[in-house]
Amino acid sequence: MDATLRALAEVRRREILALIRDVELPAGEIAAQFDVTRPAISQHLHVLRDAGLVVERREGTRRLYRVRPEGLTDLQAYLDSFWDTNLDRLKHAAEAEERSRIDGSERN
């Protein structure tokens, strides 16, 4: 998960992921979308690949990249654990409020 967070910390890498979210693109086409050098984009793709966020496929001399959604599974589970905890707290608070309301109306 640490590699995923480091990879996502850089804005261009997030932009690359958004660009190839639904379509496989060659490295040159990805690089053409940015105002940095091709080697810089190549480095970003390398970091994303090492983090398990993209998969590279060779087709002749071209390298094609696409998002690997399962690369976000650990991060999603980690973030979901916070959401689940807050939902549990909300549920218990709502149940306590409901019990309090019922107890108060039974006394009247």
Backbone as CSV, one residue per row, in Angstrom:
resi,resn,N_x,N_y,N_z,CA_x,CA_y,CA_z,C_x,C_y,C_z
1,MET,0.813,-1.190,0.000,0.000,0.000,0.000,0.863,1.263,0.000
2,ASP,2.044,1.212,0.634,2.919,2.383,0.662,3.346,2.798,-0.747
3,ALA,3.657,1.817,-1.583,4.050,2.123,-2.968,2.890,2.765,-3.715
4,THR,1.690,2.308,-3.445,0.501,2.884,-4.079,0.338,4.339,-3.666
5,LEU,0.447,4.604,-2.378,0.315,5.982,-1.896,1.397,6.890,-2.463
6,ARG,2.635,6.380,-2.510,3.719,7.189,-3.089,3.446,7.477,-4.562
7,ALA,2.977,6.478,-5.280,2.693,6.661,-6.708,1.576,7.679,-6.915
8,LEU,0.554,7.613,-6.087,-0.594,8.512,-6.234,-0.332,9.919,-5.702
9,ALA,0.738,10.090,-4.967,1.041,11.401,-4.391,1.408,12.429,-5.458
10,GLU,1.842,11.982,-6.602,2.268,12.893,-7.672,1.107,13.128,-8.636
11,VAL,0.789,14.386,-8.867,-0.384,14.752,-9.659,-0.339,14.197,-11.093
12,ARG,0.809,14.205,-11.726,0.880,13.693,-13.109,0.559,12.208,-13.171
13,ARG,0.947,11.489,-12.141,0.642,10.050,-12.136,-0.860,9.830,-12.027
14,ARG,-1.515,10.645,-11.229,-2.981,10.538,-11.136,-3.616,10.912,-12.468
15,GLU,-3.052,11.914,-13.131,-3.568,12.310,-14.448,-3.356,11.193,-15.476
16,ILE,-2.221,10.523,-15.405,-1.964,9.397,-16.313,-2.992,8.299,-16.060
17,LEU,-3.247,7.988,-14.789,-4.240,6.959,-14.475,-5.617,7.337,-15.018
18,ALA,-5.985,8.594,-14.880,-7.278,9.047,-15.406,-7.317,8.908,-16.928
19,LEU,-6.206,9.201,-17.566,-6.120,9.132,-19.024,-6.298,7.707,-19.538
20,ILE,-5.734,6.740,-18.826,-5.792,5.357,-19.302,-6.778,4.497,-18.496
21,ARG,-7.650,5.151,-17.775,-8.634,4.428,-16.964,-9.498,3.500,-17.811
22,ASP,-9.943,3.967,-18.960,-10.877,3.196,-19.779,-10.306,2.727,-21.106
23,VAL,-9.048,3.058,-21.363,-8.469,2.732,-22.665,-6.976,2.432,-22.526
24,GLU,-6.515,1.477,-23.284,-5.091,1.160,-23.320,-4.430,2.105,-24.328
25,LEU,-3.328,2.732,-23.915,-2.644,3.684,-24.796,-1.149,3.398,-24.844
26,PRO,-0.537,3.686,-25.986,0.922,3.567,-26.066,1.589,4.710,-25.301
27,ALA,2.803,4.448,-24.844,3.544,5.432,-24.054,3.659,6.772,-24.783
28,GLY,3.898,6.738,-26.087,4.040,7.981,-26.851,2.778,8.820,-26.838
29,GLU,1.629,8.170,-26.926,0.356,8.895,-26.895,0.104,9.484,-25.512
30,ILE,0.494,8.741,-24.495,0.350,9.256,-23.128,1.242,10.487,-22.965
31,ALA,2.481,10.368,-23.391,3.439,11.472,-23.265,2.969,12.714,-24.016
32,ALA,2.305,12.523,-25.150,1.835,13.652,-25.955,0.799,14.508,-25.225
33,GLN,0.202,13.971,-24.201,-0.831,14.692,-23.447,-0.255,15.613,-22.365
34,PHE,1.058,15.564,-22.184,1.687,16.302,-21.087,2.786,17.223,-21.600
35,ASP,3.069,18.246,-20.814,4.077,19.231,-21.193,5.438,18.929,-20.569
36,VAL,5.732,17.646,-20.400,7.038,17.229,-19.885,7.662,16.276,-20.900
37,THR,8.889,15.937,-20.694,9.594,15.088,-21.647,9.068,13.656,-21.624
38,ARG,9.310,12.965,-22.718,8.927,11.545,-22.784,9.631,10.717,-21.720
39,PRO,10.941,10.960,-21.481,11.584,10.202,-20.401,10.930,10.428,-19.036
40,ALA,10.436,11.641,-18.791,9.756,11.916,-17.517,8.476,11.095,-17.417
41,ILE,7.709,11.039,-18.505,6.475,10.238,-18.516,6.821,8.760,-18.376
42,SER,7.889,8.345,-19.026,8.345,6.961,-18.908,8.651,6.621,-17.447
43,GLN,9.275,7.536,-16.750,9.580,7.323,-15.330,8.295,7.224,-14.514
44,HIS,7.334,8.096,-14.790,6.046,8.034,-14.088,5.362,6.684,-14.340
45,LEU,5.390,6.231,-15.586,4.784,4.937,-15.917,5.501,3.799,-15.191
46,HIS,6.798,3.920,-15.070,7.585,2.913,-14.355,7.156,2.846,-12.883
47,VAL,6.995,3.988,-12.251,6.566,4.044,-10.848,5.171,3.446,-10.710
48,LEU,4.270,3.812,-11.619,2.906,3.271,-11.576,2.900,1.760,-11.772
49,ARG,3.742,1.287,-12.676,3.834,-0.154,-12.927,4.395,-0.878,-11.703
50,ASP,5.452,-0.332,-11.114,6.052,-0.954,-9.933,5.086,-0.982,-8.747
51,ALA,4.191,-0.014,-8.680,3.188,0.035,-7.610,2.003,-0.890,-7.904
52,GLY,2.001,-1.487,-9.089,0.914,-2.395,-9.451,-0.346,-1.700,-9.928
53,LEU,-0.215,-0.421,-10.303,-1.391,0.353,-10.721,-1.639,0.313,-12.222
54,VAL,-0.617,0.004,-12.988,-0.785,-0.136,-14.439,-0.103,-1.425,-14.886
55,VAL,-0.543,-1.907,-16.019,0.075,-3.069,-16.630,0.604,-2.634,-17.992
56,GLU,1.757,-3.154,-18.325,2.408,-2.824,-19.596,2.335,-4.043,-20.504
57,ARG,1.961,-3.790,-21.753,1.911,-4.861,-22.745,2.716,-4.406,-23.950
58,ARG,3.565,-5.294,-24.426,4.373,-4.955,-25.607,3.675,-5.463,-26.854
59,GLU,3.678,-4.600,-27.830,3.131,-4.940,-29.147,4.165,-4.471,-30.165
60,GLY,5.001,-5.375,-30.606,6.121,-4.981,-31.459,7.073,-4.115,-30.665
61,THR,7.323,-2.912,-31.163,8.222,-1.993,-30.459,7.462,-1.056,-29.523
62,ARG,6.143,-1.116,-29.574,5.324,-0.221,-28.726,5.071,-0.837,-27.357
63,ARG,4.961,0.039,-26.383,4.559,-0.372,-25.037,3.199,0.254,-24.780
64,LEU,2.235,-0.594,-24.511,0.873,-0.148,-24.251,0.574,-0.262,-22.766
65,TYR,-0.105,0.736,-22.238,-0.392,0.779,-20.809,-1.891,0.875,-20.582
66,ARG,-2.314,0.197,-19.528,-3.696,0.314,-19.081,-3.724,0.227,-17.564
67,VAL,-4.782,0.762,-16.983,-4.933,0.745,-15.532,-5.177,-0.679,-15.066
68,ARG,-4.665,-0.979,-13.918,-4.884,-2.259,-13.251,-5.668,-1.953,-11.971
69,PRO,-7.019,-1.923,-12.063,-7.840,-1.494,-10.916,-7.582,-2.284,-9.638
70,GLU,-7.263,-3.575,-9.779,-7.022,-4.371,-8.575,-5.791,-3.890,-7.807
71,GLY,-4.987,-3.049,-8.425,-3.838,-2.462,-7.737,-4.243,-1.521,-6.615
72,LEU,-5.494,-1.101,-6.630,-5.993,-0.185,-5.594,-6.734,-0.913,-4.474
73,THR,-6.806,-2.230,-4.545,-7.599,-3.009,-3.594,-7.181,-2.782,-2.143
74,ASP,-5.891,-2.866,-1.852,-5.432,-2.688,-0.467,-5.729,-1.281,0.044
75,LEU,-5.502,-0.287,-0.796,-5.778,1.095,-0.402,-7.276,1.282,-0.175
76,GLN,-8.084,0.734,-1.047,-9.534,0.855,-0.898,-10.000,0.192,0.402
77,ALA,-9.473,-0.989,0.710,-9.843,-1.678,1.950,-9.445,-0.839,3.166
78,TYR,-8.268,-0.239,3.106,-7.800,0.601,4.201,-8.741,1.791,4.404
79,LEU,-9.081,2.468,3.328,-9.974,3.628,3.427,-11.382,3.211,3.836
80,ASP,-11.831,2.088,3.322,-13.165,1.588,3.685,-13.260,1.290,5.173
81,SER,-12.154,0.871,5.789,-12.194,0.565,7.218,-12.557,1.815,8.028
82,PHE,-12.131,2.973,7.575,-12.510,4.211,8.255,-13.984,4.511,8.045
83,TRP,-14.443,4.289,6.826,-15.837,4.535,6.499,-16.734,3.595,7.299
84,ASP,-16.385,2.308,7.355,-17.173,1.322,8.090,-17.256,1.686,9.571
85,THR,-16.150,2.133,10.151,-16.135,2.524,11.562,-17.083,3.685,11.799
86,ASN,-17.043,4.669,10.913,-17.931,5.822,11.072,-19.389,5.440,10.877
87,LEU,-19.667,4.529,9.954,-21.041,4.067,9.773,-21.536,3.325,11.014
88,ASP,-20.674,2.517,11.618,-21.048,1.818,12.846,-21.361,2.816,13.961
89,ARG,-20.536,3.845,14.074,-20.781,4.876,15.098,-22.112,5.580,14.851
90,LEU,-22.377,5.921,13.606,-23.632,6.577,13.256,-24.819,5.667,13.568
91,LYS,-24.697,4.396,13.246,-25.764,3.428,13.512,-26.054,3.362,15.010
92,HIS,-24.996,3.239,15.821,-25.184,3.148,17.272,-25.775,4.436,17.834
93,ALA,-25.344,5.567,17.320,-25.891,6.842,17.786,-27.371,6.958,17.418
94,ALA,-27.724,6.551,16.209,-29.128,6.608,15.783,-29.975,5.650,16.612
95,GLU,-29.457,4.452,16.894,-30.196,3.490,17.713,-30.375,4.010,19.136
96,ALA,-29.342,4.640,19.685,-29.439,5.204,21.033,-30.458,6.331,21.065
97,GLU,-30.445,7.157,20.048,-31.415,8.258,19.955,-32.836,7.715,19.868
98,GLU,-33.011,6.667,19.080,-34.335,6.050,18.930,-34.803,5.455,20.260
99,ARG,-33.897,4.759,20.969,-34.262,4.193,22.277,-34.629,5.305,23.253
100,SER,-33.877,6.379,23.227,-34.140,7.518,24.107,-35.498,8.135,23.788
101,ARG,-35.812,8.262,22.521,-37.106,8.825,22.110,-38.256,7.916,22.532
102,ILE,-38.097,6.610,22.364,-39.133,5.653,22.741,-39.317,5.656,24.258
103,ASP,-38.205,5.654,25.004,-38.282,5.672,26.460,-38.960,6.945,26.960
104,GLY,-38.677,8.065,26.328,-39.273,9.341,26.707,-40.758,9.389,26.429
105,SER,-41.226,8.786,25.318,-42.653,8.804,25.010,-43.402,7.803,25.852
106,GLU,-42.768,6.758,26.342,-43.442,5.792,27.213,-43.684,6.400,28.594
107,ARG,-42.821,7.328,28.973,-42.973,7.977,30.297,-44.097,8.992,30.296
108,ASN,-44.460,9.518,29.150,-45.508,10.568,29.078,-46.862,10.000,28.992
